[in-house]
Amino acid sequence: MGYFRLPILIFALIAVFVWIQPSQAQNESGSSRPLTVGVYVSQPFVMKDGALYSGMAIELWEATARPLNLIYSYRDYPSPDALVAATERGEIDVAVTNLTITKDRVERITFSQPWYDAGLRIMVADSEDAGFWQVIGGLERAGHLRAMAWLVFIVLIATLILVLFYRRFDKSFPRSWHEGVAESFYEVMSVATSGKVTRPNALGWVGRISGGIWMVCGVAVIAYVTSSVTSVMTALTLTHQINSLADLPGRTVGVFRGSVAEAYSNELRLSTTSYPDIDSAVEGLVSGSSAALIGDAPVLEYYAHTHTKPPFSVVGPIFHPDKYGFGFRHGDTLSHEITLRLLALQEAGALENLRQKYFGNSR
């Protein structure tokens, strides 16, 4: 009987081994349980419409996950740094967005094969002629509007004083109030705009002296108004004269919170304002809170191309070149499987076709 027990025992061990191996392989590939895929919305790589996700990074992830029969669900994160931190903690299995591969991030998580070459660029609101309301806004920000409001108040007070003065000392002055106010207002505005006095001889030598004083005040007013409006219009024009990184010192620059652009701008000691997404960053650009926006080149190029009102331009060459990859927790073998799939897609030309779908033939 002992001779029969040994083959049976060996057969049982082989059967158990064969049954366990696929299960272990399934665990290693991650298909034995639903995966949590962390995403950061960044057009056109990750876009969200209700509960549906789309974009180049989403399509690429799904193309690599499909042959592996992976089951997964998406979870939003507010910034790239939050996405990296969640991956490092094991809160998610993979980070999917235009996630830049950096030395600091590589120390915290594992990256797949890079699938996109990118870098940083600058986006500005297109230069336009300064309109009326832009000039008014510029005067207000510079404090000139308040000073001009005081000038208007002084003109009204001067008109009233002039009416009372002429009615008492100038017999030729109109006696009716509405004609007298109109006459005095005309004289005050004549002095303020042209420096000319309409009634210089009304009071003899006193009128001459007062007329001279009025003329000096008028010249001063003209000079102030002209210089303030000119300076504001010049500032509005110069605001748009940003063509490269060298033009940014001394200006406030918009960046995305938790992004490589934010870290790089801080290294350069630029004055920055952080925004959670591109819509709020563009709002700051339009309102004048920031003079330019630094971000991933393809993200800014896509936005400028798809949003023509108000018009934007992406200026200057790419700087701080980098690459995008999917992120995984250290030790997760799924990163190897996804890398193999990415390489297969690259060799088949599918990766380039996907890039052209979102960015066209220009590069």
C-alpha positions in Angstrom: 0.0 0.0 0.0 2.9 2.4 0.7 3.9 2.2 -3.0 0.4 3.5 -3.9 0.3 6.3 -1.3 3.5 8.0 -2.6 2.2 8.7 -6.2 -1.1 9.8 -4.8 0.6 12.2 -2.4 2.8 13.5 -5.3 -0.2 14.0 -7.5 -2.1 15.9 -4.8 0.9 18.2 -4.2 1.1 18.9 -8.0 -2.6 19.6 -8.1 -2.4 22.1 -5.2 0.6 23.8 -6.7 -1.1 24.2 -10.1 -4.2 25.6 -8.4 -2.2 28.0 -6.2 0.0 29.4 -9.0 -2.7 31.1 -11.1 -4.1 32.6 -7.9 -0.7 34.0 -6.9 -0.2 35.3 -10.4 -3.6 36.9 -10.3 -2.8 38.6 -7.0 0.5 40.0 -8.3 -1.2 41.5 -11.4 -3.9 43.0 -9.2 -6.8 41.4 -11.0 -8.0 39.4 -8.0 -9.4 42.6 -6.4 -10.8 45.9 -7.6 -8.1 48.5 -7.9 -8.5 52.1 -6.8 -7.2 54.5 -9.5 -6.4 58.0 -8.2 -6.8 60.8 -10.7 -6.2 64.5 -10.8 -8.4 66.4 -13.3 -6.1 68.2 -15.8 -7.3 68.7 -19.3 -6.8 67.1 -21.7 -5.2 64.2 -19.8 -8.0 63.7 -17.3 -11.4 65.3 -17.9 -14.5 64.6 -15.9 -18.2 64.9 -16.9 -20.4 63.9 -14.1 -19.2 60.4 -13.1 -17.5 59.8 -16.4 -13.8 60.3 -16.9 -12.0 60.8 -20.2 -8.8 62.2 -21.6 -5.5 61.0 -22.9 -4.2 59.6 -19.6 -7.5 57.8 -19.0 -7.6 56.3 -22.4 -4.0 55.2 -22.1 -4.6 53.6 -18.7 -7.6 51.8 -19.9 -5.7 50.5 -22.9 -3.0 49.1 -20.7 -5.5 47.7 -18.1 -7.8 46.0 -20.6 -5.5 43.1 -21.6 -4.7 42.4 -17.9 -8.5 42.1 -17.1 -8.1 44.6 -14.3 -11.2 45.8 -12.4 -10.9 49.3 -11.0 -12.7 52.5 -10.0 -11.6 56.1 -10.1 -11.1 58.5 -7.2 -10.5 62.3 -7.5 -7.6 64.1 -5.7 -7.2 67.9 -5.5 -3.6 68.2 -6.6 -0.7 66.1 -8.0 1.1 66.1 -4.7 -2.1 64.8 -3.0 -2.2 62.0 -5.6 1.5 61.1 -4.9 0.9 61.1 -1.2 -2.2 58.8 -1.6 -0.1 56.4 -3.7 2.7 56.4 -1.2 0.3 55.5 1.7 -1.3 52.7 -0.3 -4.6 54.5 -0.3 -4.7 54.0 -4.1 -3.1 51.4 -6.4 -2.2 53.7 -9.3 -2.0 57.4 -9.9 -3.3 58.4 -13.4 -2.8 62.0 -14.7 -0.1 64.0 -16.4 2.1 63.1 -13.4 5.6 64.5 -13.8 8.5 62.2 -12.9 10.8 64.0 -10.5 13.6 62.9 -8.2 11.6 63.6 -5.0 8.6 61.6 -6.3 10.7 58.6 -7.5 12.0 58.4 -3.9 8.4 58.1 -2.7 6.6 56.0 -5.4 7.5 53.8 -8.4 6.8 55.1 -11.9 5.9 53.3 -15.1 7.7 53.7 -18.4 7.4 57.5 -19.3 4.7 57.9 -21.9 4.8 61.7 -22.7 7.6 64.2 -23.1 6.6 67.6 -21.8 7.8 70.6 -19.8 6.7 74.0 -18.5 5.5 77.0 -20.5 3.9 80.4 -19.9 0.3 81.4 -20.8 -0.8 85.1 -20.9 -3.9 86.9 -21.9 -3.5 88.3 -25.4 -2.5 91.9 -25.6 -5.3 94.2 -26.6 -5.8 98.0 -26.8 -6.7 99.3 -23.4 -10.5 99.8 -23.4 -12.5 102.4 -21.4 -13.3 100.1 -18.4 -9.7 98.7 -18.4 -8.4 102.2 -18.0 -11.0 103.0 -15.3 -9.9 99.8 -13.5 -6.3 100.8 -13.8 -6.9 104.3 -12.5 -8.7 102.8 -9.5 -6.0 100.3 -8.7 -3.4 103.1 -8.9 -5.4 105.4 -6.7 -5.9 108.0 -9.4 -9.7 107.5 -9.6 -10.2 108.7 -6.0 -8.0 111.8 -6.7 -10.1 112.5 -9.8 -13.3 112.1 -7.8 -11.9 114.8 -5.5 -11.2 117.0 -8.5 -14.8 116.7 -9.7 -16.0 117.6 -6.2 -13.7 120.7 -6.2 -15.0 121.7 -9.7 -18.6 121.6 -8.3 -17.6 123.6 -5.2 -15.6 126.1 -7.4 -18.6 126.5 -9.6 -20.9 127.3 -6.7 -18.3 129.8 -5.2 -17.9 131.4 -8.6 -21.6 131.9 -9.0 -21.9 133.6 -5.6 -18.8 135.7 -6.3 -19.8 137.0 -9.7 -23.4 137.6 -8.7 -22.1 140.0 -6.0 -19.2 141.7 -7.7 -19.9 141.5 -11.5 -23.0 143.4 -12.6 -22.8 141.9 -16.1 -23.1 138.4 -14.7 -26.5 136.6 -15.4 -29.0 137.1 -12.6 -30.9 133.8 -13.0 -29.5 130.9 -11.1 -29.5 128.3 -13.9 -27.8 130.7 -16.3 -25.3 131.8 -13.6 -24.4 128.1 -12.7 -24.0 127.3 -16.4 -21.8 130.3 -17.0 -19.6 129.5 -13.9 -19.4 125.8 -14.7 -18.3 126.7 -18.3 -15.5 129.0 -16.9 -14.3 126.4 -14.4 -14.2 123.7 -17.0 -12.5 126.1 -19.5 -9.7 126.7 -17.0 -9.5 123.0 -16.1 -9.2 121.8 -19.7 -7.6 124.6 -21.6 -6.2 127.0 -19.0 -8.3 129.9 -20.6 -10.3 132.3 -18.5 -13.6 133.6 -20.0 -14.0 136.7 -17.9 -10.5 138.0 -17.2 -11.5 141.7 -17.1 -14.7 141.3 -15.2 -13.1 142.7 -12.0 -10.2 144.7 -13.3 -6.8 143.9 -11.8 -8.4 141.6 -9.3 -9.9 139.6 -12.2 -6.6 139.5 -13.9 -4.9 138.1 -10.8 -7.6 135.6 -10.1 -7.6 134.6 -13.8 -3.9 133.9 -13.6 -4.3 131.7 -10.5 -7.1 129.8 -12.3 -4.8 129.2 -15.3 -2.0 127.8 -13.1 -4.6 125.5 -11.4 -5.9 124.4 -14.8 -2.4 123.6 -16.2 -1.8 121.5 -13.0 -5.0 119.6 -13.4 -4.4 118.9 -17.1 -0.9 117.7 -16.4 -2.1 115.4 -13.6 -5.0 113.9 -15.6 -2.8 113.4 -18.7 0.1 111.8 -16.8 -2.1 109.5 -14.8 -4.1 108.2 -17.8 -0.9 107.8 -19.8 0.9 105.9 -17.0 -2.1 103.5 -16.6 -2.4 102.8 -20.3 1.3 102.2 -20.5 1.1 99.8 -17.5 -1.8 98.0 -19.2 0.3 97.5 -22.3 3.4 96.4 -20.5 1.4 93.8 -18.5 1.1 91.8 -21.7 4.7 92.1 -22.8 5.7 88.7 -21.4 7.6 86.5 -23.8 9.8 84.3 -21.7 10.8 83.3 -18.2 13.1 86.3 -18.0 10.1 88.6 -18.1 8.5 87.2 -14.9 10.6 88.6 -12.0 8.7 91.5 -10.4 5.3 90.1 -11.5 2.8 87.9 -9.8 2.7 84.5 -11.5 -0.2 82.0 -11.3 0.7 78.3 -10.7 -1.2 75.1 -9.9 -1.2 74.0 -6.3 1.0 71.1 -5.6 2.5 71.1 -9.1 6.1 71.0 -10.4 5.4 74.5 -11.7 4.8 75.8 -8.2 8.0 74.1 -6.8 10.1 75.4 -9.7 8.7 79.0 -9.4 9.5 79.0 -5.7 13.0 77.9 -6.5 13.3 80.9 -8.8 11.9 83.1 -6.0 9.0 84.3 -8.2 6.0 85.9 -6.6 3.3 83.3 -7.0 -0.4 82.7 -6.4 -1.5 79.1 -6.2 -4.8 77.9 -7.8 -6.6 74.6 -7.4 -7.4 74.2 -11.1 -7.0 75.8 -14.5 -10.4 77.6 -14.5 -9.6 79.5 -11.3 -6.0 80.2 -12.5 -7.4 81.7 -15.8 -9.9 83.7 -13.8 -6.9 85.2 -11.9 -5.2 85.9 -15.2 -8.2 87.7 -16.7 -8.8 89.8 -13.5 -5.2 90.9 -13.4 -4.4 89.1 -10.1 -1.6 87.4 -12.0 0.3 88.6 -15.0 1.0 85.1 -16.3 0.4 81.4 -15.7 3.1 78.8 -15.5 2.0 75.2 -16.1 2.6 72.0 -18.1 3.0 73.0 -21.7 0.4 70.6 -23.2 -2.2 71.6 -20.6 -1.8 75.3 -21.4 -1.6 74.7 -25.1 -4.8 72.7 -25.1 -6.6 75.3 -23.0 -5.5 78.2 -25.2 -6.6 76.3 -28.3 -10.0 75.3 -27.0 -10.8 78.6 -25.2 -10.7 81.6 -27.6 -12.7 84.1 -25.6 -11.0 85.9 -24.0 -8.0 85.0 -26.2 -4.9 83.5 -24.6 -1.4 82.8 -25.9 1.2 80.3 -24.8 4.5 82.1 -25.1 8.2 81.3 -25.0 10.0 78.0 -25.4 9.5 74.9 -23.2 11.6 75.1 -20.0 12.2 72.6 -17.2 11.6 69.6 -19.6 10.1 66.5 -17.9 8.2 63.3 -18.6 4.9 61.8 -17.5 4.3 58.4 -16.1 1.8 56.4 -14.0 2.6 56.1 -10.3 2.5 53.0 -8.1 3.4 52.1 -4.6 7.0 50.8 -4.1 7.0 47.0 -4.4 3.8 46.7 -6.5 4.5 44.4 -9.4 1.6 45.9 -11.3 4.0 48.7 -12.4 6.1 46.2 -14.3 3.0 44.8 -16.1 1.8 48.3 -17.0 5.2 49.2 -18.3 5.2 46.2 -20.6 1.8 47.2 -22.0 3.0 50.8 -22.5 6.0 49.6 -24.4 3.8 47.4 -26.6 1.5 50.3 -27.3 4.5 52.5 -28.2 5.9 49.9 -30.6 2.5 49.5 -32.2 2.2 53.2 -32.8 -1.0 53.4 -30.7 0.6 55.8 -28.2 1.5 58.3 -31.0 -2.0 57.9 -32.5 -3.5 58.8 -29.1 -1.2 61.8 -28.8 -2.3 63.1 -32.2 -5.9 62.6 -31.2 -5.6 65.2 -28.5 -2.8 67.5 -29.8 -2.8 67.1 -33.5 0.4 66.7 -35.7 2.2 69.7 -34.3 4.9 69.0 -31.7 
